[in-house]
Amino acid sequence: MTIIVPGSNTKKLASAVARLSGLKIAPKTVIKFPDGESYVRLMDSDLSGHKVFIIQTLYPKQNDCIIELMLTVDAAKRAGGKPVAVLPYAAYARQDKVFEKGEAFSLEVMGRTLKTLGAEMVIFVDAHFHRKVGAFDFFGIPARNISSLDLLLDYGKKLSKGKFTIVGPDKGSESFLSGLDGVVFLDKKKKFEDRDGKRSYRIETIVPTDMNGKTVLILDDMISGGGTMIGAAKALKKKGNRVFAGCVHGLFVSGSLEKLKNETEGIFCTDTIETEVSEVSVAGIIAEEIKRKK
Ligand code: R5P
C-alpha cells in the first residue's frame, strides 16, 4: 500500500495530491512543547512494506519544518514503512556548496541526514540547486526534480490575455528557463556613485534597447527579498512594457509582495508555499510523480 503523510504546514497541498492520486492520508500528531521542542507520532504504527510519501514544504519556519520532516521520516521507518520525502519547497537549497572556507555545507547536511534516517527517495519541485528536470543523486538518495514551469506559463497566458515575451530577471534564471525559446535575459551592472567623498554603488538592471512597449512575463524559480524581481520589473516598466511576474516559490520576505504588486500588473506563484498569490497548484504534477513511483 501507498500512503501520504502531510507536513503540518502542507495539509492543503497534500490533500489535493491525495485526491488526485487516489491515495489515503495517514493521520499524524504533531505537538510543539512549551519549550519549543517538536513531537511527531504516526497514528498507524504498522506500516510494514508501505510506501510513505511525506509531503512537507520547508517554509515558513524552515528549521521547525526540517525537524518535523526528520522526525516523520524516522517514525515512518520505525513503523516498517519506506519513506519518500516530497519537498515542494526545499529550504537550504541555496547553500549548495561550500562557497567560503569554514562554512557548513547546508544542502549536504539535509541529504545525509535524510539518508541516515532511511529516506528511500526525495522528490523536489523546481529545486533551486538542481535546475534540470529528472532523476539525480541527492547525497546518496535517488532524487527527482519536477518542474512547474509549464503550469506557470499557462497561467501567465491567461493573466496577460495574449502573447507575452518571457523574461529572465538575471543570468541566474538561465538554467531555470533553459529549454524555452525566445527568452530575454536581463543583465545587472554595478553603478558607482560618489557622494560626500564616499564611493558606493547600486545594482542596475539592464534592459535590451528593443524591449519596449511589450507585454512581458518575468519568471524566476523563487522570490525571496524580491530585489531581483523588483529591479527587473521597475526597469522594464520604465521602458513602457506591461509587466507580469511569476515564480515557483514565493517566500516574499521584507514586504516584497506588496512592492511587486505596485510594480506589476499581476504577480503569482505556485502553492509550494501557500501565499495570497499562490494561483498555480503543483498538486497535479506531484500526484503524477507519486503515481509513477508508488
Ligand atoms: C537566484 O539564483 C534565484 O533564482 C533568485 O533570483 C533569487 O534567489 C531571488 O532572490 P531575491 O528575491 O532575494 O532577489
Residues whose N, C-alpha, C, O or C-beta is under 5 A from the ligand:
A	BS01	R5P	G172 D220 D221 M222 I223 S224 G225 G226 G227 T228 M229
